[in-house]
Amino acid sequence: MADLPLWSPLLLLLLLPPEASSDSSHALSPQSHPANLDSDALHLGSHGRLGPALNMTFDLTKVTRATSYFELRTWDPEGVVFYGDTDPKYDWFLLGLREGRVEIQLHNPHARVTVAAGPKLNDGKWHRMEVSNKQDMVVLAIDGDEVLKLHQVSKPLAGAPLPPMKIVLGNLLFPPSKLRLPLVPFLDACLRRSFWLNVPLASFSPPPTRHPPLRACEPDSGPGAYFPPGSQAQFALKDLRPRGEDPWNFTVELGLRPVGAGGPTRILAFGTPGSDPVLSLHLRNQAFVLSLGGSAAEGRGSLPRAPSGLEAPLLLRLGPAGAALSLGPREAVLPLAPTSFAAVAALWEQPHGALILGSAPGSDPRASPAAFCLERLLAQGQILDPDRAQSLSDAVWSHSCPRDPGNATQIPPR
């Protein structure tokens, strides 16, 4: 194996001359941009399971200023904003979020660093972020405040070759398990007004490689998970154990908000993929309907919706006596015969038993045309993160909900 170089191109970029303070042609505050520039906003999370939202390649011999800046908006606490490398084994850099705060992971022949800094950014507001150099330091600034400085050392070039640099948005170029501290890469976020190594996206030639957009960056959103018609998420029941006390019981809590008009839709089901559900919950004729099997037509546990648009938390409790559905002080019960309860409880012992949110996998969106947001999602008191689901439709917005259903733009789920 050839000897590793004694310099890191990523570090070398950080040691390039800093931008002169008199050059403010690109260093604009978020307030100084006209509103029509929002059209360059790029959504990251809808691409995550397909690959990076954007791929860029740089000829380092032509880079003169190593400053990158952009604005980011998200409700998502964890994921990749951007990743760059000259060699995925020896020289890479990651900027992401974990628990809402910025995290930098750096791996090269001179330094192996994982560090977090700054305030929580998953508040649904636009935040300006800048990664630059000042003398021999890497500096991260958020909304104009320096929140992190990393001191680095690099050897002179001395005629050494410079490999190309890759920068990708919204994902990695290797499995997350190879990170110094693994995280879930998919970030439900919007990014706009970006300059990469001081180059605006519009100036790249040839243009960067993009995935076709699955959704637009809507002007107004709130926290939660949005399920368009025909989309679904599956959580393994073996990871969601019933409470150990006697009698057996299991609870699911939903902060549910139907979005737009539509016909009947399945909210959740208990079953195994590819088979008819054992138990399901539908929204039908302005009522929540519990039923054995997959159809709401024969449901016997029915609870009318609240007249307001936002629902109180909807609580589903399973036990030997039946399935109870409560919405505030109101309750409906679907009795379960011993054989029916045994079929429900047996799902926890099956390797493919699942809690399925949304429509059945592969179902026709026209048969379940309503969409909904889950602004609260807990099982056994544990918050469920759609990004950590066993499977998740590409069309699901894992951490944001449109306030205006007309802005819920996406392609049909695969």
N, C-alpha and C positions, 0 to 999 in steps of 0.2 A: 504494500500500500504506500502511495506517495505520502511524504511528510505534509502535515497540515500547514497552511500559510500562517505566518506570524502576525497577520493583520486580519481584521474583519471588515469587509466592505460596508456592512451596516454601521459599524462603529466609525469608519472613516467618514461616512456621510454626516455623522453627528459632529465631526470636527471640521467640516467645511466652514468658511467664513460666514458669520451670522448675517442676517439681513440688516442693511443699514436702516437706522431709525428714521431717516428722512424719506425712505421709500415706503409709502403707505398706499400704493396703488391697489394692493390686494388686501391689506389689513383693515378690513371694514368691520365695524361692529354689527351685530345682528339688526339693530334698529336702523342702520344706514342703508340697508338693501331695500329696493322697491319690492312691493308685494308680488309683482309679476315674475320675479325670479324664483318663486316657490315651485314653478313648473319643473325645475331641475331636480326636485326631491326624488330620491331613490328609496324604495322599500327593501329592507334587507331580509326580514324573516320569512317572507313567502318563498324565498329561493333556497332556504337553508338545507332542506333535505334533498334538493336537486344539485347543489353545488354552490359556489360563491355567486353573489349577485353581480359582481363585476371583477374582471381580471385585467390587471395592468402590468406591462413590462417596461423597464427603464434601462436605457444605456447609461451606465454610471459615468462614463467619460464625458457625458454632456450635461451632467447635473452640476449646477453652480450654487444652489441654495438648498439646504436640507431642512425645509420647513413644510409641514403638512398641517392643514387646518380645515375645519368643517363644522357644521352644526348638526346636532343629534337630538332626536326626540323619541322617547320610549316610556312605556309603563313596565317593561320587562326587566327583572332584576339580574339576569344572567345571559351572557352570550358574547360572541366575537363581533367587535366593530371592524377591525382590520388586522390582517396578518401579512407579514413580508418576510422574504428570505432571499439569499443568494445560494444557499444550499440547505435543504430541509433537515440534513443530519447535523450540520455543524454551525449554521449561521442563520438564526431566525429571530423574529420579533413579533409579539402579539400585544394588541391593545384591546381589552374587552371590559365587560362588567361582571361583577360578582356581588351579590347582595346589594345591587344598585350602585356600587362604587366602582370607580375605574381601577382596573388591574393591568399591570404591565408584566409580561414574561419575556425575558431576554436570554438567549442561549447562543453562545459563540465561543471561539477558542480562548477568549480572555475573561468572560464573565458569564455567570449563570445566576440570574436574578429573578425573583418573583416578588412584587411589591404592589400594595394597594394604597390609594390616596384619594383625598377629596371628599366632597359631599355626595349624598345619594342623588343620582341623576334620573331615576325611573319615576319621575313625577309628572310625565306627560307634557313638559315644557321644552322649548328649544334651548339647547345649551351649546355654546361655542367652545370647541376644544382645539388646542394647538400643541403640536409636538415639535420642538425646535432645539437648537443648540445655542449656548452662550459660553464662549470660550471652550472649556473642555467638559461641559456638563450637558446632559440631556434634560430638558425642561418641559414639563407638562403644565399647561395653563388651562383653566376652566373658567369661562365667563370673565376673562381678563385677570384672574388671580392665579399666581403660580402656586401649585399645590404639591409639586414633586420635582426634585432635582436628583439626577443619578450621575455620579462622577464615573467616567470611563477613561480607559487608556488605550491607545492604538499605536502600532508601529508605523513609521513612514512607509509610503508606497515603494519607493526605491525601484521603480520600474516593474513592479509586480503587475500581472494582468488583473483586470477588473471584470468579473463575470456579470451578466445581466441580473437585475433585481426584479423580483415579482412582488406585487402587492395585490391582495384580493380583499374584497369586502364581504362581510357577513358569513365567513366560514374559514376553514383551514385547508391546507394542502397535504395534510396527513391526518391519521386518526386522532381524536381527542385524547386517547389513552397515552399518546406519546408526549403530551404537554408535561411541563414540570409539575403543574397542579391541574389535573383535568377539570374541564367544565363542559356544560352543554353548549355547543357552539351556536345554535339557532337563536337569533336575536330579533324579536318582533319590534322593529324600529324603523324610523325614517331618517335619512341623511341627506343634507342639501348644502349648497354653496361651498363645495369642496375644492381644495387645491392640494395636489399630491406632489411632494418635492417641488413645491412652488408652481406647479403647472395646473391650470384649470382643466377639468374634464373636456370641455369643448375644444381645447387646443391639442388634444392628443392626435397623432397621425402615425399609423392608422388608429382608428378609434378603439377603445378598450372593448374586450369581449364581454357581452352582457347576456344574461338569461332573459328570455321573454318575461315581461312582468306578469305576475299572478294577481297583483292588486295595486291600486294607486295609494299614494300617501294622502289619506283623507284629511280635510282641514280641521276636523273636530272628532276626537275620540275620547273614550274613557277606559278605565281599567276593566279587565275581565277577559273572557275567551269567547270569540264569535264563531258560531257554527252556521255557515251558509247551508242552503238546502243540499241534501245529499252528502254531507260531510260527517265524519265521525272520529272518535278517539277511543282506544281500548286500553284499559288498565288491568294488569294481571291480578286476579283475586288472591293468588297465593301470597302476594305482597301486602294484602289488606286483610289481616286476620280478624275474625270476629272477637269480641271481647271474651276473656276467659271465664268470667263469672257465669254462674248458672242462674237463669236460663240463657241459652245461646241468643245473641242479638247482634245486629249490624245496622249502622246508621249512615245515611248519605244526606248532606245538607247542601242545598242549591240556592243561590241568589239568582233567580231566573228572570230574564226580561225578553219576551218575544219581540222580534224586530220586523216591522212591516206587516202587511196583510198576507195571509196564506191559509192553506187548508190544514188538515191534521198533520201532525208531525210527531215522530218519536223523540222523546227527550233522553231516555236512558233505557237500558235493558241489562238483564243478567243472563248469561249463556256462554256458549262456546262459538268461536268464529266458524261461519259456514253452516251453522245449524239454527233452527228456530229457537228464539229465546225461551227461557223457562218462565221469566217474569219481566214485564215491561211497563213503562210509564209513558203515556202519550198526552199531548195537548190536542183536544178535540172538542169542537163546538164550545169554545170558551170555558172548558173545564179540563182539569187534570184527571186522567183516567188510568187506574192501575188494573192490570189484567194478567192472567196466566197465559203464557204463549206470547206471540208477537203482534196480535191484533188488538186494537182498542174497541172493536165493535162489541165484544162480549164482556167488556170490563165491568166489574161490580164495585170497585172502589172509586167513586167519582167525587171530585172536590171542585166546585166552581172557582174560576179565577177571581182575583180581586179586581174591582172595576178600574183601579188606577193602572197606569202603564208600568210602574215599577212594582214588583211583587215583594212581599215580605219573604224571609227565608223559607223555603219549602223543605220540609224535613220528612224523609222516608225512613221508617224503622222496620226492620225484618226480625221476626221471632217465631217461635213455634206456634203461636196462636194466629199469626197472620201478618200481613203487610199493612202498616198504618201510615197514612199520609196526612200531614198537618201543615196548615198555613195560618200562622197566628193562632187564634183560639179555636179555629175550625179544624175538624178532623174527619177523615173517612178511612174505613178499614175494609180490606179485602181478606176475608177468612181463608185460611189455608188448611186443607185436610192434611192428616199426617203424611200421606204419600206425596202431596204437593210440597210440603215443607221439606221433606227428605230430599226431593229433587233439587230444591233451591240450595240447601245446605251442602249437598254433594258437590256443587260447583267449586267450592273452596279446596276440595281434595283432588280435583282434576287438573292436570298440568296446563290445560288451555282454558280453564274457567276465566271469564272476563266480565268486568263492568264496562259496558259499551255506552258511550255518550253519543247522541246524535243518531243519524239514520243507519240502517243496516249496511255493512260493507257491500259495495256494488249495486246498491239500490238506485232506482231511477229518481233523480231529484223532482221530477214532475209528480211522483206518487207521494212525496213528502215535501211540499213546496215551501213550508214556513222556515224561517231562520230564527235563531235565538242567541242571546248572550248569557253566559254564566258569569255573573259578577262576583259570585262566591261559590267555591267548590271544595267540599271537604268530605272525606270518608273516614269514619271512626275518629273524627276530630282532627284528622291529618289533612293539611292542604294538598290538593293534587295539582301538580304542574303539568299542563298539557305537553310541554316539551319533553317531559320524562315519561310520557305514555309509551306503552308497548308498541302501538302503532298510531299514526296521526295523519289525517288527510292533509295534502299540501294546501288546500283551500282554507283550513282553519286558521284564524288569527289567534295565536296562542295567548297573547297578553293585552289585547286591545279590542274594544267594541265600538262600532260606529254610532254616534249619537243621531245621525241622519241616515236612515237605511238607503237613501239614494246614493250615498257615497260608498257603499259596500261593493266595490268593484273587484271582481275576480273572474278567472276563467272557470269553467265547470270542473269539479274535482275529477281526478283520474280514476 
